[in-house]
Amino acid sequence: MSRLGETIRAARVKSGMTPKALAKKCGVAESFINDVERGSRIVSDDQAQRILKVLGVKNPVSTELEVAAEPDVPLRPRPRPYVIPAKPPETVTPQEQEQTQASADAWLDALGGVVKRVPIIDENGLVIDHRLMPVIGGRIEGGHPDKVMFFRVPDNKLRGFRVFAGDLLLVVPAATPVDDSFMIIQMDGRRVARKVKKQDGGRVLLQSYEMEFDGEVLPLREVLFLGRCVRLERAL
């Protein structure tokens, strides 16, 4: 058990609080609290302060606590938007352009059962690019080839989960919440990615983690789920 784990466990026991009750107050899973107390999970300074504050521990900031300091990660540049040319380049005749397009379409048709052009969408649902993905057994990562899509992460709301602005998340359709998974939902007219935790009473916890954990509990009927994230791609 780590020094931080011992501190949290001792304070929790003293306050008469169960791991489940503490987890609920901190907006995390019960297993998260158990792992921290056992010393099998390293948490950030913000997380440690939040847990200790809930337990009423004074002056929680200490250099003796075994916490992880997350370095600042610069915002990744957004991928270049996909723009369909209004007209062929002047150096290419309409006949040559038509032949080139026909050739490309023929190759895609021939490879239709092997690869698929998957659209990349932004937070507004606009297609900004495409990416070729292999089709295996008639599926792309378990989803129908015509239904999957990539979602370009617009911000650093999930940086604590190692998901950064500019990353691409491969999404398969899912209209109901999948516990402990990253999902794309419709929120305030925009598409956002959040970590999903099912709650009792027909509710769901939507988690983000930029500088510290943040969670919002909503009734299931108020949340529009669009898909489940099954793959992350990041440009080097």
N, C-alpha and C positions, 0 to 999 in steps of 0.2 A: 504494500500500500504506500502511495506517495504521501508527502507532507500535506499537499493540498487535499488529497482524499481523506486523510485522517482528520484534518481540520473540518471539512464539510460533514463528515460522518458524526464527529463529536458534537458539532453544533446542531445537527439535525436531531440526534438522539436526545440532546438536552432540551430541545424545543418540543419534543414529543411528536415530531412530524415524520410520516412515512416517506419512503422514496417516491412513491406515486404522488403523494400530496405536494412534495417539493417540486417534482417534475412539472406538475400542472401549473404551479405558481410561476415557474421559470419559462413555461412555454416549450418544454422539451419532452422527450420520451423518458419513461421510467428507466429503460435500459441505459440511457445516457447517464443518468445520475448514478446508477449502480456501477457503470464502467469507471466513472470519475473517482468514486469512492474506493474502488479496487486498485486504482492506479493504472488501469489498462487503456485509458484514453487521456491524451494531452489536450488541454483546453487553452483557449486564448485568454489573455488578461481580462478582456471585456466580459467573457463568459464567467470567469472565476469571480469577478467583482459582483456580477449580477446575482449569482447563486448565494454568495456570502451575504450580500445585502438583504436578500429575502430571508435569510436565517438570522439577521440581526447582528452579525459579527461586525464590530467596530474596526475602523481602519483596515479594511480588507486588502489594500494594496501593500504588498510586501515582496521584497526581492527574494525571500526565502521560498515563496510559492513556486511550484514547478509548472509554469505556464508557458505557452508558446507565443512568441512575438511574431506577428504576421507582417512581413515587409510590404511596403506600399507597392502596388502593382499598377504601372501606368496603363491608362486606357488604351486599348488596342484600336487601331484605326479601322473604320468601317470598310467592309469590302466594297470594291467599285461597283456601283449600280449597273445592272444589266440593261442596256439600252439597245432596242432594235433599230438599226439604221433606217432613216426615212427613205433613202435611195441608195443604190449601189455606188461604190466609188467611181469617179469619173474614168479611171483607167480600165474599168471592167465594163464590157458591153452588157446590155440586158440579156442577150443570148447566153453569154458566158456565165452570168450570174444565175440564170435559170438552170443551166446545166450543172453548176456547182451545187446548188440547192437540191436538185433532183438526185445527184450522186450522194449527198449527205443523208437525205431522206431514205434512200435505198439502203444505205449501210445501217441506219437506225432500225429500219424495218427488218432487215436480215438478222440484226442482233437483238430484236425485241424480246426474245425469250432469254437473253443472257445479260443485257444491261438495260437500264432505264434512265431517262433524264428526269431527275427529281427536282421539283421547283424549290427555290429558297425564298421564304417570305419574311417580311419585316413585321414590326409590331402593329402595323396598320393592315396587315393581311395582303400587302402588295407583293407580287412576284418580282424580285430584284435580280435573280440569277437562276442558273440550273447547275446540277451536278450529276454526273453519271454514276450510277450505283449498280452493283451486280445483283441479278435476280437469281436466287437459289431456291430450287423446288417451287417455283412460281411465287416466291415471296421475297420481300426485302426486309430483313430483320424481323420476320414474323408478320409483317403487314402486307396488304394487297399493294402491288406496284403502282396502281393508279390512285391510291389513297394516301400514301406516305408523303412527307414533305420535310424540308429542313426549316428550322426557325432560327433566325439570327438574333442572338441575345443583344438587347439594346443598351443594357446598363450593367452595373456591378452589384445588383441587388442579391446575387447568389455567390459573391466572391468567397465567402466563408465556406462554401461547399465546393470550391475550386472550379466555379463556372464564371467566366469573365465576359465583359462586353466584347462583341465581335465573334464569340464562339458560335459554332453551329450545332444545333441539337436536332437529331433525326427523330421525327415524331410519327407514331402510328396512331390511328384513330382510337379514341376511348371516350365514351360519353359519361362514364361513371368513374368515381375516384378509385385509384389503385393505391393502397396504403403504403406509405414510406417510399414513394416514388416521386420523380420530378414530372410535372404535368404542365401543359399549356392551357391556360384558362382565359376567358374573356372578362376583362375587368375595366370598367369605366370607358368602354369603347375601344380598348386596346388589348392586344394579346400580350400576356406576360407569362413567365415561367416561375413556378413556385414548387416547393417541396410540400407534399400532401400527407397529412396524418388524419386518419379517421377518428372521430370522437363519438361518444355515446349520444343518444338522443337525436340521431339524424343530423349531426353536425360534422364539420370538417375544419381542421386547422391548416391554414395556408402559411407556410414558413418562408421567410427571407432571411438573409444573413449578410449584411454589408459590413458595418463596423461591429455590430452585435446582433444577436438573435432578435427577430421580430416575428410575431405571430398574430394572425387574425382568425378568430373562430366565427364561422358563418354557417347558417342552415344550408343543407345540401341543395334545397330548392332555389337558393339565391345564387348558386355558382354554376356557370356554364363551362363544362369541361370539353376541351377540343381534342386532346390527344395526350398520349404518354410518351415521354422522352426515353429512347432506348439506346442512343449512341451520341457521343460528343466528339466533334472534330474541331481542331484548333490549328491555325496556321502558325508555322514556326518562324 
